[in-house]
Amino acid sequence: MTQKTLVFATNNINKLKEVQQMLPSSFKLLSLEDINCFNEIKETSTTLEGNAKLKANYITNKFGVNCFADDTGLEVDFLNGKPGVFSARYADETNNSEKNMQKLLANLKGITNRNAQFRTSICLNLEGNQYLFEGICKGEILTQKQGEKGFGYDPIFKPNGYNKSFAEITAEEKNTISHRGLAIKKLVDFLTEYYLK
């Protein structure tokens, strides 16, 4: 299979690395910066799927490339699914992970039901067609931060079946169980089959 180039509609270098690790070497992943897209794509939808579509459609329409985009939210049972689509800007518009974690911990202070799930929605625009993929990882919110790895809410999220937070497990482990890992696996399986047809 000749190398295929795909644009991942993100400038988050952590996410880019995480996804590139999971793709076969026959795929080369480009970031928004790689295609000279420096415009901020507004995430105005009320759903994760909607935001993923907005980003993917913007890139495909403007640059004419095969592209996929994702949106991820942390959905907490006690907070009726919040912060959800607003996960990155839960505390304020600065997208500050530390502030977001502190706000969430404060909102769950003294609460015993700490069940939560991370959910990733991916929209792929490929050769004129659109495909959607989803990955979910269930777990719970810890009462304090644990671990140094990862990013976002990783230090306060403990996946089911583990006694460690996302910030304490290896990238390889995380990729096999994480919401993004599961959604990307569906994407990878689809792409591999698509190009082998």
N, C-alpha and C positions, 0 to 999 in steps of 0.2 A: 504494500500500500504506500503510495507516494505521500509525502508529508502534506497534511492539510493545515491551513491557517484559519484560526477562529479568533474572533475578537470577543473578549470577556469585558462587558461594559462596567469596568470598575477601575478606580485608581488606588484601591486598597491593596498594597503590596503583599500583606499577610494573606489575604484571600487568594490573590493571584498565585502565590507560591503553593498554597494548600491545594488548589485545584490542579495546577500543573503537575504536582507530584502524583496525582491520581490518573492523569491521562496517559495513554500509551505514547511512546516517543514519536509515533507517526503524526501527532498533533502538536502544532506550535501555537501557543496562546499569546495573544497580543492584548495589551491594556489600552485604555482610552488614550493615554499619553503616547503610546506607540503609533497610534493613527492620527496624532495631532488633534485630538478632541479635548479642548480645554473648557468647554462650556459646562456649566453645572446643569445636570438634567434634573429638573424638579420632580420630586416624588410626591405627587398630589393625590394619588389614589387612596381610597380607604381600605384597600386590601393589599396583601403581599403580592398576589398574582397580578393585580392591576399595576403595581409599581414595576414589577419585573417586565411586564409588557410595554409599559411606557418607555423604559430605558432601552429595551431591545429594538423597539420600533423606531425610536429616535435615531439610533446608530445606523440601522439598516436603511432608513429613508434618506438620511443625510450623507452617508458614506458608501452606500451600496454594497455592504459586506455581510457575509454570514456572521451572525453574532448571537451571543446569549447573555442574558442578564439575570441576576438573582435579587431577591429581597428576602430578608430573614427577620423573624420576630421572635421575641421571647413572650410566651403566653402563660400567664400565671392564673391558676384556677381561682384563688381568693379574690383576685382583682378583675374577674370576669374577662379574662383573656388579655388584659393590659400587661405591659406596655404595647405588645403586638406590633402594629405597623409603625408605631412611634418609638420603637426600642432604642434607636440610635440617638434620638433627641428627646428622651424621656424627661430628663432634668431641665434642659433648655436647648437652645438651638446650636450650642457649641459642639455637639456630638462628643462630649467628654465622658469616657467610660467610667472614670472614678466617680464623677457626680451622679451618673445614672445608677451605678451600683449602690451608692450611699442612699439615694432617694428610695430605691426599691427595698433595701434593708430596713429603712425607717418605716415604710408603708406596711411592712410585714412584721414589725416588732410585736412580739407577744402572740403572734398567730401560729397555730399548730398546723393548719392545712397549708403546707408549703409546696404542694404539687404544682409542677410547671412543665411546659414543653417548649423546645426550640422547634420552629418550623421554617423550612426554606422552600421557596417557590422559585423555579427556574423557567424562564421563557426562552426558547431557542427559535431564532429565525434562520431557516436553512433553505436556500434555493427556492425562495418564494412561498414556502410553507411555514406554519408556526406550530410549535409543540410545547407542551407544558409538563413539568416534572415536579414532584414534591417529595420532601424528606422530613420525617418527624423524629425527634429524640425526646423521650419522656424522662423526667427526673424530678428533682426538688431543689428549692432554693435554700442554701445553707444560711446559718445565722451570722457568719463572718467569712471574710475572704480566706481562701486556701490556695497556695501555689503561685508560681511566677510565670508559667507558660501561658500561651494562648492570648486572646484579646477579647475586648467587649466584656460580656458578663461571665466569661469562663471561670474566674476565681470563685464565683458564688453559686455555680450550677453543678450539682452532682447528678450524673446520669444514673438511671435505675440499674441495679446490679453491680455498682461500683461503690467503694468507700472513699473515693477520691473525687476532687472537682475536675472539671475539664482542664483547668490550669495546672493540674498535677500529673496528667497522663501524657504519654508521648504523642507526637504528631501522627505516627502510624496507627496507634491505638484509636486516637480521636477520629481519624479518617474512616475507620471501619464502623463506628457507631454513631457519629455525629449526624445531625440533620442535613448539613451541607454535604457531608460525605455520602449519605444515602441518596440524596437528590442527584449529586454528581455521578454516582455509580449508575443510576438510571440513565442519565444523559450519555455517559461513556458507552454503556451497553448499546444504547440506541444508535449512537454515532458509528460505533464499530460495525454493527449489523448493517446500517444504512450504506456505508461505503464498501461493504463486502458483497452487496447485492449484485 
